[in-house]
Amino acid sequence: MDREETIIRDLLEHIDRGEEVNQRKLASDLGIALGMTNTYVKRCVRKGLIKVSEVPARRYRYYLTPKGFAEKSRLTAEYFSESLRFFRRARQSFDRLMDELEAAEIRRIAICGAEDLAEIAVLCSLNRPITVAGVVRTDKGTGRICGVEAVDGDAVADVERWVIAVSHGAADAYAEACAAVGEDRVVVPDILHGFIARGRG
């Protein structure tokens, strides 16, 4: 989905929750500027996706129209369909990378990132002679990803390769990993090459 469709889907989703929201809260929740939020609200009103009614104290209440419900459902279905395609491609991409690491006799790796892609990377390492020493979390949190401990980068200094497994902020994660262990020890599945290139641009 393009950014505009994503914003509209998120906007419709927020309004559908039935909470009393104002444009300032919508802007904060959507992560966009207040003026941009106003533009999208007006666009959705023009398209007949939402209705606005004035309530006391010069406040407004937003409602989804039947057309708005249909559009939200369509955009949500499209989002899940695209997500499924992306994760299928990610699985294939990480499988290829693990094949390359196995062929190079790399036996001990760290996964860099703690989102869904890290889970895919860990799963692709199973049934191979590759040990995932830890998942390096960018937020320094704790916990486990598919049974693998989430750790600070210092805890996996002895691994042979760091595998980048984060799409949001991939360029930053790659740069930080290279700075920590050297570019020659950081590997990236082909599905993330574009994310890193865009982040650098």
HELIX and SHEET records of a PDB file:
HELIX    1   1 ARG A    3  ASP A   16  1                                  14    
HELIX    2   2 GLN A   23  LEU A   30  1                                   8    
HELIX    3   3 LEU A   34  ARG A   46  1                                  13    
HELIX    4   4 PRO A   66  ALA A  103  1                                  38    
HELIX    5   5 ASP A  116  SER A  125  1                                  10    
HELIX    6   6 GLY A  153  VAL A  156  5                                   4    
HELIX    7   7 ALA A  170  VAL A  181  1                                  12    
HELIX    8   8 GLU A  183  ARG A  185  5                                   3    
HELIX    9   9 ASP A  190  LEU A  192  5                                   3    
HELIX   10  10 HIS A  193  ARG A  200  1                                   8    
SHEET    1   A 2 ILE A  50  VAL A  55  0                                        
SHEET    2   A 2 ARG A  59  LEU A  64 -1                                        
SHEET    1   B 6 ARG A 144  ILE A 145  0                                        
SHEET    2   B 6 VAL A 148  VAL A 151 -1                                        
SHEET    3   B 6 THR A 131  VAL A 136  1                                        
SHEET    4   B 6 ARG A 108  CYS A 112  1                                        
SHEET    5   B 6 ARG A 161  ILE A 164  1                                        
SHEET    6   B 6 VAL A 186  VAL A 187  1                                        
END                                                                             
